[in-house]
Amino acid sequence: MTNNKANPQTSEQQPKPDPAFRRFDVLIGTWDLKGRTLDSDEDNITGWNTFEWLAGGFFLKSEGEINFIRSSKV
């Protein structure tokens, strides 16, 4: 005999992230980076960083690159 009742475990809805996480939407996209170390008078750091939501919306993925430029002063 087959049970036609829905399985309660499969009929439950998937969890959803807290709406407060949407505050991080301002980070989504690719950002260019530029700056300097404390001992430098000129910008000697460049790079980029990309932020995107992972499936489900609970976590952000961050990927990027930072380059330190060696000073010509020695």
HELIX and SHEET records of a PDB file:
HELIX    1   1 PRO A    8  SER A   11  1                                   4    
HELIX    2   2 PRO A   19  LEU A   27  5                                   9    
SHEET    1   A 3 GLY A  29  GLY A  35  0                                        
SHEET    2   A 3 ILE A  45  TRP A  53 -1                                        
SHEET    3   A 3 LEU A  60  PHE A  68 -1                                        
END                                                                             
